[in-house]
């Protein structure tokens, strides 16, 4: 189980620390994919059963996952229309669910966003994360 870290960047979550801590307590390994070689990413993601975290380029590593791997991607409302998650789901058999937050600036494509921890907990319970 992997949690893709996204710290100190634009498009952040004000409650990021609480969200990361929640997943860490659920047994998720916190990773920053940019710290690994391509081969290391392949090995890490190939063995993942669940991948979660705020939307970032780290989710392109879902290409390495086995079919039926579950992914929960947290994002701002503006990003919900990006097609790459659907492409990965359709072409690689990854079960992707997006959870949308409240944008800090609703018209900004890279707006920071807030998702109540309770909403994330309910989604995890209902989806088996």
C-alpha positions as CSV (number, residue, x, y, z in Angstrom):
1,X,0.0,0.0,0.0
2,X,1.5,3.3,-1.1
3,X,0.8,7.0,-0.3
4,X,2.3,9.3,-2.8
5,X,3.6,12.3,-0.9
6,X,3.0,15.8,-2.2
7,X,4.6,18.3,0.2
8,X,5.5,22.0,-0.1
9,X,4.0,22.7,-3.5
10,X,1.3,24.6,-5.2
11,X,-2.1,22.8,-5.4
12,X,-1.7,21.7,-1.7
13,X,-4.1,20.5,0.9
14,X,-4.4,22.6,4.1
15,X,-5.0,19.4,6.1
16,X,-2.3,17.4,4.3
17,X,-0.5,16.3,7.5
18,X,-3.7,14.8,9.0
19,X,-4.4,13.0,5.7
20,X,-0.9,11.6,5.4
21,X,-1.0,10.5,9.1
22,X,-4.3,8.8,8.5
23,X,-2.9,6.7,5.7
24,X,0.4,6.0,7.6
25,X,-1.7,4.6,10.5
26,X,-3.5,2.4,8.0
27,X,-0.2,0.8,7.0
28,X,0.5,2.8,3.9
29,X,4.2,3.4,2.9
30,X,4.8,7.2,2.4
31,X,6.8,7.6,-0.8
32,X,8.2,10.4,-3.0
33,X,8.5,8.8,-6.4
34,X,11.0,11.5,-7.6
35,X,13.5,10.0,-5.1
36,X,13.7,6.7,-6.9
37,X,15.2,5.4,-10.1
38,X,12.9,4.3,-12.9
39,X,13.7,0.6,-12.1
40,X,13.0,1.2,-8.4
41,X,9.6,2.8,-9.2
42,X,8.8,-0.2,-11.4
43,X,9.5,-2.6,-8.5
44,X,7.6,-0.5,-5.9
45,X,4.5,0.1,-8.0
46,X,4.4,-3.4,-9.5
47,X,4.0,-4.8,-6.0
48,X,1.4,-2.2,-4.8
49,X,-2.2,-3.2,-4.2
50,X,-3.4,0.3,-3.3
51,X,-2.1,3.7,-4.3
52,X,-3.4,6.9,-2.7
53,X,-2.5,10.6,-2.4
54,X,-3.1,14.1,-3.7
55,X,-2.9,14.3,-7.5
56,X,0.7,14.6,-8.8
57,X,2.9,13.4,-11.6
58,X,3.7,10.5,-9.2
59,X,0.5,8.9,-10.3
60,X,1.9,8.3,-13.8
61,X,3.7,5.3,-12.1
62,X,0.3,3.6,-12.1
63,X,1.5,2.3,-15.5
64,X,3.7,-0.1,-13.6
65,X,0.9,-1.5,-11.4
66,X,-0.8,-4.9,-11.9
67,X,-4.4,-5.0,-13.2
68,X,-7.0,-4.4,-10.5
69,X,-4.7,-2.3,-8.4
70,X,-6.9,0.3,-6.6
71,X,-6.0,4.0,-6.7
72,X,-7.6,6.8,-4.8
73,X,-6.6,10.2,-6.1
74,X,-7.4,13.4,-4.2
75,X,-7.7,16.6,-6.3
76,X,-9.2,20.0,-6.7
77,X,-12.4,20.3,-8.7
78,X,-10.7,21.9,-11.7
79,X,-8.4,18.8,-12.2
80,X,-11.3,16.4,-12.1
81,X,-11.6,16.7,-15.9
82,X,-8.0,15.7,-16.7
83,X,-8.2,12.6,-18.9
84,X,-5.0,10.7,-17.9
85,X,-6.5,8.9,-15.0
86,X,-9.3,7.6,-17.2
87,X,-6.7,6.6,-19.8
88,X,-4.8,4.6,-17.3
89,X,-7.9,3.0,-15.9
90,X,-9.2,2.0,-19.3
91,X,-5.9,0.8,-20.8
92,X,-4.1,-0.7,-17.9
93,X,-7.0,-2.1,-15.8
94,X,-6.3,0.1,-12.7
95,X,-9.4,0.8,-10.5
96,X,-9.1,4.5,-10.1
97,X,-11.4,6.6,-7.9
98,X,-11.1,10.4,-7.7
99,X,-12.2,12.3,-4.6
100,X,-12.7,16.0,-5.1
101,X,-12.0,18.8,-2.7
102,X,-13.3,22.3,-2.2
103,X,-11.0,24.6,-4.2
104,X,-9.4,27.6,-2.5
105,X,-9.8,29.6,-5.7
106,X,-12.5,28.0,-7.8
107,X,-11.3,29.4,-11.1
108,X,-7.6,28.5,-10.7
109,X,-6.6,25.2,-12.4
110,X,-3.9,24.7,-9.9
111,X,-5.8,25.8,-6.8
112,X,-5.1,24.3,-3.4
113,X,-8.0,22.3,-2.1
114,X,-9.5,21.0,1.1
115,X,-11.1,17.5,1.6
116,X,-12.4,16.9,5.1
117,X,-10.6,13.9,6.6
118,X,-14.0,12.4,7.5
119,X,-14.9,12.3,3.7
120,X,-11.6,10.5,3.0
121,X,-12.3,8.0,5.8
122,X,-15.8,7.3,4.5
123,X,-14.4,6.8,0.9
124,X,-11.7,4.4,2.2
125,X,-14.2,2.4,4.1
126,X,-16.7,2.2,1.2
127,X,-14.0,1.4,-1.4
128,X,-11.9,-1.0,0.6
129,X,-8.8,1.1,1.1
